[in-house]
Amino acid sequence: MLHYFSSDFTIGILGGGQLGKMLLTETRKFDIATKVLDPAADAPSRIACNTFVQGSLTDYDTVYNFGKNVDVLTIEIENVNVAALKQLQAEGVKVYPTPQTIERIQSKATQKQFYAAHNIPTADFKVFNQLSELKQAIEAKAVTLPFVWKSARFGYDGNGVKIVRQLSDLTSLPDGECIAEALVPFAKELAVIVARSASGEVRTYPVVEMEFHPEANQVEYVLCPARINDAIAQKARSVAMQVANAFQVVGLLAVELFLTADGDILVNEVAPRPHNSGHYSIEAAYTNQFEQHLRAILNLPLGCTDSKVAGVMVNLVGAEGYQGDVVYENIEQILAMDCVTPHIYGKRQTRPFRKMGHVTIVSSDIERARAIAEKVKNTILVVSR
């Protein structure tokens, strides 16, 4: 007998940003009690959970004490105190994804080494403890220019990634553990959301195609379905499932992929949680990614991952040159468009390229949805007062 619904059973969520806020929409739908921890007093999730706790996600005592009073603990961000999660797990709290999975994924260096150890296709790479080691490797021609530099930890939304074309490019990079990764001449950037339950049931969502902002290295558009043939789509879903099973993830795993000109699929990186590449599913899929995450961590039957219609998501980010109290200019114009749904995350302060919301456009025709998405992108402006 399941006692998750309309009871004292509580899900704890580490992180109270927009992903947590959208997850809470589904816990409200199912009437499941929630408790959220976030360092910001004005975190977007504060308004939708049953209990909000302000505190550090990386402090051992804070995370441990928070987790002692929940039945299942999950995350909406990977930068959390894993040692505290391991102790909670040892004391019988169900932590999904497991601390072991989170720990492997927190470091991009460990991620890449994991792929190599499990015969998962990925771009060639080398790991360095500090920039001086990388510089020496370039000078010794052990690393060939150009390549992609990635910080091993704490990168997000394009931060912590840079294409190094000449030795002098290293001077602007922070020191610390990093990866030098071969520059892949990819044809498209793809992603697959995989759902895996505690009992091992696995389902994949359709492959999505991602278009990036050239300066911010941040996703601008997500298109579902990706404009690829069925054989490539099947290969991408198969690789994504291989990755999820290797990590033994419980919950969602967003697998970002490169499609090369030769038709190869290479894993770029993963995130063990709901993800920007799955936001289209709220309007376009039979089971959206947030409901699916709940189903997976509660070991409920997984829902249908098929799309009802084609969907394109547009990220709403802070405009360059604006910082302060946010204003969404021309939002009424996009609301007047058919099949357009804006999501505002609840962040009161904008700054350049900060994710402030997204807009989903649905249609029976992916090209029509993409054309409307561009119109949306060129109409709405995220500025400050």
Stockholm file with secondary structure:
# STOCKHOLM 1.0

chainA/1-385         MLHYFSSDFTIGILGGGQLGKMLLTETRKFDIATKVLDPAADAPSRIACNTFVQGSLTDYDTVYNFGKNVDVLTIEIENVNVAALKQLQAEGVKVYPTPQTIERIQSKATQKQFYAAHNIPTADFKVFNQLSELKQAIEAKAVTLPFVWKSARFGYDGNGVKIVRQLSDLTSLPDGECIAEALVPFAKELAVIVARSASGEVRTYPVVEMEFHPEANQVEYVLCPARINDAIAQKARSVAMQVANAFQVVGLLAVELFLTADGDILVNEVAPRPHNSGHYSIEAAYTNQFEQHLRAILNLPLGCTDSKVAGVMVNLVGAEGYQGDVVYENIEQILAMDCVTPHIYGKRQTRPFRKMGHVTIVSSDIERARAIAEKVKNTILVVSR
#=GR chainA/1-385 SS CCCCTTSSCEEEEECCSHHHHHHHHHHHHHTCEEEEEESCTTCGGGGTSSEEEECCSSCHHHHHHHHTTCSEEEESSSCSCHHHHHHHHHTTCEESSCHHHHHHHHCHHHHHHHHHHTTCCBCCEEEESSHHHHHHHHHTTSSCSSEEEEESSSCBTTBTEEEECSGGGGGGSCCSSEEEEECCCEEEEEEEEEEECTTCCEEECCCEEEEECTTTCCEEEEEESCSSCHHHHHHHHHHHHHHHHHHTCSEEEEEEEEEETTSCEEEEEEESSCCGGGTTHHHHBSSCHHHHHHHHHTTCCCCCCCBSSEEEEEEEECCTTCCEEEEEETHHHHHTSTTEEEEECCCCEECTTCEEEEEEEEESSHHHHHHHHHHHHHHCEEEEC
#=GC SS_cons         CCCCTTSSCEEEEECCSHHHHHHHHHHHHHTCEEEEEESCTTCGGGGTSSEEEECCSSCHHHHHHHHTTCSEEEESSSCSCHHHHHHHHHTTCEESSCHHHHHHHHCHHHHHHHHHHTTCCBCCEEEESSHHHHHHHHHTTSSCSSEEEEESSSCBTTBTEEEECSGGGGGGSCCSSEEEEECCCEEEEEEEEEEECTTCCEEECCCEEEEECTTTCCEEEEEESCSSCHHHHHHHHHHHHHHHHHHTCSEEEEEEEEEETTSCEEEEEEESSCCGGGTTHHHHBSSCHHHHHHHHHTTCCCCCCCBSSEEEEEEEECCTTCCEEEEEETHHHHHTSTTEEEEECCCCEECTTCEEEEEEEEESSHHHHHHHHHHHHHHCEEEEC
//
